[in-house]
Amino acid sequence: MNPTPPTGPFCQSCGMPLREPADFGTNADGSRSNLYCGFCFRGGSFTDPGITMNEMIDKVAGFLAQMQNMPPGQAKEIAHSFIPQLERWRSK
């Protein structure tokens, strides 16, 4: 059984759905970032600026496997299919 794909908007770093105001990150001036979640982006900066795209894929795959109760290999395939499409990683 495949999980139902969530609807956007999505964090353009990790792909997390941005549903609630608290999900969104913040810009340097304290305003809401419409691109990134609060786990990835706070105060105008990435919370883990040195993370690579492959490390983000592994991190997201771990969350998917746990939260969606899916096999790790399937979670990694899903993460690998969408993380490179996100704005933060497109030019990498």
C-alpha positions as CSV (number, residue, x, y, z in Angstrom):
1,M,0.0,0.0,0.0
2,N,1.4,3.4,-1.0
3,P,0.8,6.3,1.3
4,T,-1.4,9.1,-0.1
5,P,0.8,11.9,-1.4
6,P,0.4,15.0,0.8
7,T,-0.8,18.2,-0.8
8,G,1.5,21.3,-0.9
9,P,3.0,23.6,-0.2
10,F,6.1,21.8,0.7
11,C,9.3,22.8,2.4
12,Q,11.8,23.4,-0.4
13,S,14.6,21.8,1.6
14,C,13.1,18.6,3.1
15,G,9.7,18.2,1.4
16,M,7.7,18.4,4.6
17,P,4.1,19.5,3.9
18,L,3.5,23.1,5.2
19,R,0.0,22.9,6.6
20,E,-0.1,25.0,9.8
21,P,1.4,28.4,10.5
22,A,3.8,26.8,13.0
23,D,5.2,24.5,10.2
24,F,6.8,27.5,8.4
25,G,10.3,28.7,9.0
26,T,11.2,32.3,9.6
27,N,13.1,34.9,7.6
28,A,15.8,37.1,9.2
29,D,13.2,39.8,10.0
30,G,11.0,37.3,11.8
31,S,8.5,37.1,9.0
32,R,7.2,33.7,7.7
33,S,9.3,32.0,5.1
34,N,6.9,30.6,2.4
35,L,9.6,28.3,1.1
36,Y,11.0,26.4,4.1
37,C,9.8,24.7,7.3
38,G,10.9,25.6,10.8
39,F,13.0,22.5,11.1
40,C,15.1,23.5,8.1
41,F,15.1,27.3,8.2
42,R,15.0,29.7,11.2
43,G,15.9,33.4,11.5
44,G,16.8,33.6,7.8
45,S,19.3,30.7,7.9
46,F,19.3,27.0,7.3
47,T,19.5,25.1,10.6
48,D,21.9,22.6,9.0
49,P,23.7,24.6,6.3
50,G,26.3,22.0,5.7
51,I,24.0,19.1,5.0
52,T,24.4,17.6,1.6
53,M,21.5,16.5,-0.7
54,N,22.3,12.8,-0.1
55,E,22.4,13.4,3.7
56,M,19.0,15.1,3.4
57,I,17.6,12.1,1.4
58,D,18.8,9.7,4.1
59,K,17.3,11.9,6.8
60,V,14.0,12.3,5.1
61,A,13.9,8.5,4.3
62,G,14.3,7.8,8.0
63,F,11.3,10.0,8.8
64,L,9.2,8.5,6.1
65,A,10.0,4.9,7.1
66,Q,9.1,5.7,10.7
67,M,6.1,8.0,10.2
68,Q,4.5,6.1,7.2
69,N,5.5,2.6,8.5
70,M,7.1,1.7,5.3
71,P,10.2,-0.4,4.5
72,P,13.4,1.7,4.6
73,G,14.3,0.9,0.9
74,Q,10.9,2.2,-0.3
75,A,11.3,5.3,1.9
76,K,14.7,6.0,0.4
77,E,13.3,5.6,-3.2
78,I,10.6,8.0,-2.5
79,A,12.9,10.6,-0.9
80,H,15.4,10.2,-3.7
81,S,12.6,10.9,-6.2
82,F,11.5,14.2,-4.8
83,I,14.4,15.8,-2.8
84,P,16.4,16.7,-5.9
85,Q,13.3,18.5,-7.3
86,L,13.2,20.9,-4.4
87,E,14.5,24.5,-4.7
88,R,17.3,24.1,-2.3
89,W,18.8,21.2,-4.2
90,R,18.0,21.9,-7.9
91,S,21.3,23.5,-8.6
92,K,23.4,20.9,-6.7
